[in-house]
Amino acid sequence: MKSPVVKRSVVVAGHKTSVSLEDAFWEGLKEIAGKRQKNLSELVAEIDSQRQHGNLSSTIRLFVLDCYRTQRSESEVGHNGAHEMTAHAAHAYS
């Protein structure tokens, strides 16, 4: 059976390092990098530079999770805000 964890090499601050993540986290990290117009190594270096403790793989997992949670929260706020604006407009015209 194939391991769900995939080890890949990335360059961080000019040094090659190995990072082990599940495929879902690699895909999420690539998607986030693309949205920020960065390559994978640039984003990993940014994450690493802000790391306070823990290993890099764990820090990346938490970063990806936080990005998606933030995206979801912003989406929910936008949806609720649009609903509130529609309700306010309907009340104003009734």
Secondary structure as UniProt FT lines:
FT   STRAND          5..12
FT   TURN            13..14
FT   STRAND          15..22
FT   HELIX           23..35
FT   TURN            36..37
FT   HELIX           40..49
FT   HELIX           56..92
//
